[in-house]
Amino acid sequence: MAAVTWKNIAPSNPSGILNAANQAAQGMSEGLGTIGENINQFATDKETSETNAFVADLMAAGSQEERDAMIGAANQSWLNLDQVNKTNYELGAPDREMDMFNQQLAAEAVVAEEVAQKLHDDKILQIQETNKYKSTSSGTPKSGPGSSGWGKTPIGSKGIFSTNYPTNDNFTGRGGGYDADDDAHFVRERGNFLNSSYATDLSNTLGIRDMDGYFNQLANDELITFEDRFTGLPGFLGGGGDMFVFTTKDGIKHELDGSKESQAAISELIMNTYFKASDGGMMLSQRQIDKQVYLDAFTKNNPKLVEEVGYAGANDIFTKIYNKNIKFDSNRLNTEATNKIFKTLTNTERSSSMNVGDKYSAEVFNQAKPQAERIAKKMSQEELENFVKEMVEYGDSKSDFNWALTDHLQSILNKNAK
């Protein structure tokens, strides 16, 4: 056999091997590309899910401070900070608006009176330009909203409070007079009312845009007045701090204290004073309409009461039952509850209205009896009558015990009168 050399061996074709190598290299490249894309997609999905979850936690936070603390403490590796910061800013908008509003109110209390008056006058002009106050006659109205001086601020050196109460007005001689603290008190309570649901409802119902002007006008018309009280025991000789007070059309005296009852009463007073019903009479609030419904039910359930005790006596009994059982901002009672409270009275209830309604329990009623007997022994008939009148009129009788005490004293008065 001949020796094998390169001369007698047929050459091989390497193209197949090269093609296979190229295909393998391409497959590896595509595989690496897919892995890279999957890694990028994972990172995107991770960032989206982590960001969405964190934003949901931000929305559940109770304050701007809490949200800022959450962002500062968070692991920001997987968070879209642009989205987080944008959400945080949007969630803080209501607080920023409220801060700006409170700053405006505070500024009004301390700026010079001339500047405050100019701000108010400019606002009135702006309202007039947008046709808020429409009149059948041309020119500026001579009275009411839009007229000169209407709704001006009652505080400051030229305000009605400073004019009416320049010196000590407390009969004990120990009150501090009207001062800057009282200005700030009025501004604060005005702000509380303007931010209340009662002011919002009144604005929506009657189309009021200058609600602060109506509030100011109550003071300018001396429907909101100032009581200069010395700092003593609350409820004793005017003690407990200075206070603004007002009386609604049904004779109930209220303090301007920021309570829901006070705000509901202010809303009603604005409606009664500055707006008319379609028939030209006084516009009534829902509470006043409801009260008439209760009076009708009471009259129907006690048809002979007026004959027995007179109109004034029947109205006094109704008013006492109403004050015991109905809050100023209560919702209307249904028919069953109305007839339960304003029911047919027994002979005992006709004479004293004792235990009428559900205001207090029998236990409280029994606890008040010894106190009533001690008070009655120390007072003359006239003193006792005045004491009971003040208990009912000035609100000390709003607690369950004092209502029971008042009923006992009224019963004693009725027995003494026979």
DRENGU-419088 format. One record per residue (C-alpha): x, y, z. Coordinates in Angstrom, 2 decimals. Layout:
N
R      px      py      pz
R       X       Y       Z
...
This chain:
418
R      px      py      pz
R    0.00    0.00    0.00
R    1.22    3.37   -0.90
R    2.02    5.78    1.83
R   -0.73    8.24    2.71
R    0.28   11.77    1.99
R   -1.44   15.08    1.39
R   -1.08   14.42   -2.24
R   -3.28   11.33   -2.36
R   -5.97   12.43    0.24
R   -9.06   14.31   -1.04
R   -9.44   17.71    0.64
R  -12.38   18.16    3.11
R  -15.02   21.04    3.01
R  -15.09   22.98    6.40
R  -18.15   25.10    5.53
R  -20.53   22.89    7.47
R  -18.48   23.21   10.61
R  -18.20   26.95   10.18
R  -21.96   27.32    9.61
R  -22.68   25.29   12.70
R  -20.31   27.45   14.72
R  -21.88   30.63   13.39
R  -25.39   29.39   14.21
R  -24.31   28.45   17.71
R  -22.79   31.87   18.24
R  -25.95   33.56   16.97
R  -28.11   31.46   19.27
R  -25.95   32.37   22.25
R  -26.23   36.05   21.33
R  -30.01   35.89   21.03
R  -30.23   34.02   24.30
R  -28.18   36.62   26.09
R  -30.34   39.35   24.55
R  -33.51   37.67   25.81
R  -32.02   37.32   29.28
R  -31.15   41.02   29.25
R  -34.64   41.98   28.15
R  -36.16   39.81   30.86
R  -33.92   41.42   33.46
R  -34.97   44.91   32.29
R  -38.66   43.93   32.29
R  -38.32   42.50   35.79
R  -36.79   45.76   37.01
R  -39.58   47.79   35.39
R  -42.32   45.58   36.85
R  -40.65   45.60   40.26
R  -40.42   49.42   40.27
R  -44.05   49.79   39.17
R  -45.42   47.40   41.79
R  -43.28   48.82   44.61
R  -44.17   52.40   43.63
R  -47.90   51.66   43.39
R  -47.88   49.97   46.79
R  -45.97   52.87   48.35
R  -48.31   55.46   46.79
R  -51.29   53.56   48.26
R  -49.65   53.78   51.70
R  -49.06   57.51   51.19
R  -52.74   58.05   50.37
R  -53.72   56.33   53.62
R  -51.43   58.55   55.73
R  -53.14   61.09   57.98
R  -50.93   64.14   57.54
R  -48.20   65.78   55.45
R  -45.69   65.15   58.24
R  -46.48   61.44   58.22
R  -46.09   61.23   54.43
R  -42.74   63.07   54.50
R  -41.48   60.72   57.22
R  -42.55   57.67   55.18
R  -40.63   58.92   52.12
R  -37.53   59.65   54.19
R  -37.54   56.18   55.78
R  -38.40   54.20   52.62
R  -35.99   51.99   50.66
R  -35.90   54.03   47.48
R  -34.07   51.43   45.34
R  -37.26   50.24   43.63
R  -39.31   53.46   43.82
R  -40.15   55.91   41.02
R  -39.34   59.02   43.04
R  -40.82   61.38   40.44
R  -44.21   59.69   40.81
R  -43.87   59.45   44.60
R  -43.00   63.13   45.00
R  -45.75   64.21   42.60
R  -48.33   62.20   44.56
R  -47.06   63.58   47.87
R  -47.39   67.13   46.54
R  -50.94   66.52   45.28
R  -52.01   64.96   48.59
R  -50.68   67.98   50.47
R  -52.73   70.48   48.44
R  -55.74   70.63   50.85
R  -53.45   71.28   53.84
R  -51.61   74.01   51.94
R  -54.89   75.66   50.98
R  -56.12   75.52   54.58
R  -52.82   76.97   55.84
R  -53.12   79.83   53.36
R  -56.73   80.46   54.42
R  -55.84   80.47   58.13
R  -52.92   82.79   57.45
R  -55.28   85.16   55.66
R  -57.69   85.12   58.62
R  -54.88   85.71   61.09
R  -53.52   88.55   58.99
R  -56.94   90.23   58.95
R  -56.92   90.35   62.74
R  -53.58   92.13   63.01
R  -53.29   94.38   59.97
R  -54.16   98.03   60.27
R  -57.89   98.69   60.26
R  -57.61  100.90   57.18
R  -55.95   98.10   55.21
R  -58.52   95.53   56.38
R  -61.35   97.83   55.34
R  -59.79   98.39   51.93
R  -59.45   94.63   51.40
R  -63.13   94.22   52.23
R  -64.22   97.10   49.99
R  -62.20   95.66   47.09
R  -63.90   92.33   47.61
R  -67.34   93.93   47.53
R  -66.45   95.70   44.27
R  -65.28   92.42   42.78
R  -68.54   90.74   43.76
R  -70.55   93.58   42.27
R  -68.64   93.29   39.01
R  -69.55   89.62   38.73
R  -73.24   90.49   39.25
R  -73.46   88.78   42.61
R  -75.80   91.46   43.88
R  -78.49   92.04   41.29
R  -80.80   95.04   41.59
R  -83.68   96.32   39.49
R  -82.35   99.86   39.94
R  -79.09  101.23   38.60
R  -76.15  102.22   40.78
R  -75.00  100.94   44.17
R  -77.76   99.63   46.50
R  -78.64  102.01   49.34
R  -79.03   99.19   51.86
R  -78.33   95.50   52.19
R  -75.58   93.47   50.49
R  -73.42   95.59   48.24
R  -74.33   98.89   49.86
R  -71.70  101.16   51.38
R  -70.42   99.80   54.68
R  -72.48   96.62   54.54
R  -70.60   93.62   55.88
R  -67.57   95.65   56.98
R  -65.32   94.11   59.59
R  -66.57   94.73   63.17
R  -63.11   94.37   64.70
R  -60.21   96.79   65.01
R  -60.05  100.30   66.42
R  -62.98  101.52   64.30
R  -65.11   98.36   64.53
R  -68.42   98.23   66.32
R  -67.08   96.07   69.16
R  -64.33   98.52   70.05
R  -66.83  101.39   69.72
R  -69.55   99.78   71.83
R  -67.31   98.19   74.46
R  -64.32  100.51   74.91
R  -64.10  100.04   78.67
R  -64.90   97.45   81.31
R  -68.47   96.26   80.77
R  -68.62   93.68   83.58
R  -70.76   94.78   86.51
R  -68.26   93.31   88.97
R  -65.63   95.76   87.75
R  -63.13   92.97   87.15
R  -63.57   92.37   83.43
R  -60.74   93.27   81.09
R  -62.74   95.25   78.53
R  -62.60   94.65   74.79
R  -59.07   94.09   73.47
R  -56.97   92.43   70.75
R  -57.58   88.98   72.20
R  -61.29   89.46   71.62
R  -60.61   90.53   68.01
R  -58.68   87.30   67.51
R  -61.51   85.33   69.15
R  -64.05   86.78   66.73
R  -61.82   86.10   63.70
R  -61.26   82.51   64.84
R  -64.96   81.78   65.33
R  -65.83   83.44   62.04
R  -63.30   81.16   60.34
R  -64.75   78.13   62.11
R  -68.21   79.01   60.83
R  -67.08   79.74   57.26
R  -65.43   76.30   57.15
R  -68.48   74.51   58.58
R  -71.00   72.42   56.70
R  -73.73   74.82   57.82
R  -72.10   77.74   55.97
R  -71.58   75.54   52.91
R  -75.21   74.40   52.89
R  -76.44   77.98   53.35
R  -74.22   79.21   50.50
R  -75.43   76.47   48.16
R  -79.10   76.98   49.09
R  -79.19   80.78   48.84
R  -76.30   81.44   46.47
R  -74.27   83.41   49.02
R  -70.72   84.18   47.94
R  -69.85   86.81   50.55
R  -70.63   84.67   53.62
R  -68.06   86.50   55.75
R  -69.91   89.75   54.96
R  -73.18   88.30   56.30
R  -71.39   87.06   59.41
R  -69.83   90.49   59.96
R  -73.19   92.17   59.46
R  -74.73   90.21   62.34
R  -72.22   92.00   64.57
R  -72.75   95.36   62.85
R  -76.51   94.99   63.41
R  -75.75   94.13   67.07
R  -77.21   90.64   66.73
R  -73.83   89.24   67.80
R  -72.78   91.08   70.95
R  -69.82   90.97   73.32
R  -69.91   90.00   77.00
R  -66.95   91.23   79.02
R  -66.57   88.51   81.62
R  -63.98   88.44   84.36
R  -61.83   85.35   84.70
R  -63.64   83.45   87.41
R  -65.58   80.27   87.85
R  -67.53   79.42   84.67
R  -71.23   79.99   85.16
R  -70.72   82.15   88.28
R  -71.19   85.92   87.97
R  -70.13   85.88   84.35
R  -66.90   83.97   84.99
R  -65.12   81.76   82.51
R  -63.70   84.23   79.97
R  -65.02   86.86   77.55
R  -67.61   85.62   75.06
R  -69.56   86.70   71.98
R  -73.25   85.79   72.24
R  -76.35   85.96   70.05
R  -80.04   85.13   70.33
R  -82.06   83.33   67.68
R  -85.56   84.41   66.69
R  -87.19   81.99   69.11
R  -85.42   83.65   72.07
R  -82.70   81.06   72.65
R  -79.38   82.54   73.72
R  -76.20   81.00   72.25
R  -72.48   81.48   72.71
R  -70.20   81.88   69.69
R  -68.08   78.92   70.75
R  -67.47   76.93   67.55
R  -69.85   74.12   68.49
R  -72.13   72.56   65.89
R  -75.15   73.95   67.74
R  -73.69   77.46   67.62
R  -72.88   77.17   63.91
R  -76.35   75.84   63.09
R  -77.89   78.71   65.04
R  -75.75   81.33   63.25
R  -76.78   79.88   59.88
R  -80.43   80.09   60.91
R  -80.06   83.68   62.16
R  -78.54   84.78   58.83
R  -81.40   83.13   56.95
R  -84.10   84.63   59.20
R  -82.59   88.13   59.22
R  -81.42   88.78   55.67
R  -83.64   86.62   53.44
R  -87.36   86.49   52.72
R  -89.62   83.59   51.83
R  -91.58   83.60   48.56
R  -94.60   85.02   50.41
R  -92.54   87.93   51.71
R  -92.34   86.59   55.25
R  -89.29   85.51   57.20
R  -87.39   82.64   55.59
R  -87.46   79.67   57.96
R  -84.75   77.10   58.53
R  -85.43   73.38   58.42
R  -85.26   73.30   62.22
R  -88.01   75.92   62.50
R  -90.15   74.04   60.00
R  -89.64   70.82   61.96
R  -90.50   72.60   65.22
R  -93.84   73.65   63.75
R  -94.50   70.00   62.84
R  -93.83   69.01   66.47
R  -96.10   71.79   67.75
R  -98.90   70.60   65.46
R  -98.49   67.06   66.79
R  -98.44   68.28   70.39
R -101.60   70.36   69.83
R -103.35   67.43   68.17
R -102.43   65.10   71.06
R -103.55   67.65   73.67
R -106.62   69.37   72.14
R -107.95   70.79   75.44
R -104.66   71.95   76.92
R -105.07   75.59   75.81
R -108.50   75.73   77.50
R -107.03   74.36   80.73
R -103.77   76.33   81.06
R -104.11   79.07   78.44
R -102.12   79.59   75.26
R  -99.01   80.86   77.05
R  -99.08   77.94   79.49
R  -99.48   75.38   76.69
R  -96.65   76.98   74.72
R  -94.40   76.94   77.80
R  -95.00   73.21   78.29
R  -94.34   72.50   74.61
R  -91.15   74.59   74.67
R  -89.90   72.79   77.75
R  -90.48   69.38   76.18
R  -88.83   70.56   72.95
R  -85.74   71.92   74.70
R  -85.33   68.72   76.68
R  -85.49   66.37   73.74
R  -84.44   68.19   70.57
R  -80.93   69.45   69.85
R  -80.57   72.56   67.73
R  -79.00   70.63   64.85
R  -81.06   67.43   65.18
R  -82.56   65.66   62.20
R  -86.34   65.59   61.89
R  -88.09   62.92   64.00
R  -90.29   60.37   62.30
R  -94.01   60.25   63.13
R  -93.65   57.54   65.78
R  -90.87   59.36   67.65
R  -92.74   62.67   67.37
R  -95.88   61.26   68.98
R  -93.82   59.53   71.65
R  -92.13   62.74   72.78
R  -94.98   65.20   72.16
R  -97.56   62.81   73.55
R -100.88   63.24   75.34
R -100.02   64.58   78.80
R -101.27   63.21   82.09
R -102.79   65.54   84.70
R  -99.47   65.59   86.60
R  -97.53   66.43   83.45
R  -99.97   69.22   82.63
R  -99.24   70.89   85.95
R  -95.47   70.50   85.99
R  -94.37   68.76   82.78
R  -92.46   66.48   85.14
R  -90.68   63.54   83.51
R  -91.99   64.52   80.08
R  -89.94   62.99   77.27
R  -86.82   60.85   77.51
R  -84.24   63.45   78.51
R  -83.36   61.89   81.87
R  -83.91   58.61   83.68
R  -85.98   57.92   86.78
R  -82.73   57.43   88.69
R  -81.51   60.94   87.81
R  -84.94   62.33   88.67
R  -84.79   60.77   92.16
R  -81.22   62.01   92.71
R  -82.25   65.60   92.00
R  -85.14   65.69   94.47
R  -83.14   66.28   97.73
R  -81.18   69.09   96.08
R  -84.39   70.74   94.90
R  -85.88   70.58   98.40
R  -82.77   72.17   99.93
R  -82.81   75.01   97.38
R  -86.53   75.65   97.86
R  -86.12   75.96  101.65
R  -83.52   78.70  101.28
R  -85.43   80.85   98.79
R  -88.58   82.88   98.81
R  -91.26   82.17   96.20
R  -90.07   85.08   94.06
R  -86.41   84.09   94.35
R  -87.28   80.53   93.41
R  -89.26   81.67   90.37
R  -86.32   83.77   89.16
R  -83.89   80.92   89.82
R  -85.93   78.44   87.75
R  -86.34   80.98   84.96
R  -82.57   81.47   84.77
R  -81.97   77.70   84.83
R  -84.12   77.31   81.74
R  -83.11   80.49   79.93
R  -79.33   80.49   80.25
R  -78.60   76.87   79.55
R  -77.31   75.61   82.91
R  -80.27   73.24   82.82
R  -79.04   71.41   79.71
R  -77.55   68.51   81.70
R  -79.85   65.63   82.61
R  -79.49   66.33   86.35
R  -80.31   70.03   86.01
R  -83.34   69.31   83.85
R  -84.59   66.97   86.58
R  -83.73   69.58   89.23
R  -85.66   72.23   87.27
R  -88.71   69.97   87.04
R  -88.68   69.37   90.80
R  -88.39   73.10   91.52
R  -91.19   73.87   89.07
R  -93.37   71.31   90.81
R  -92.64   72.95   94.18
R  -93.54   76.35   92.72
R  -96.83   74.99   91.41
R  -97.70   73.51   94.82
R  -96.84   76.75   96.62
R  -99.01   78.73   94.21
R -102.14   76.71   95.08
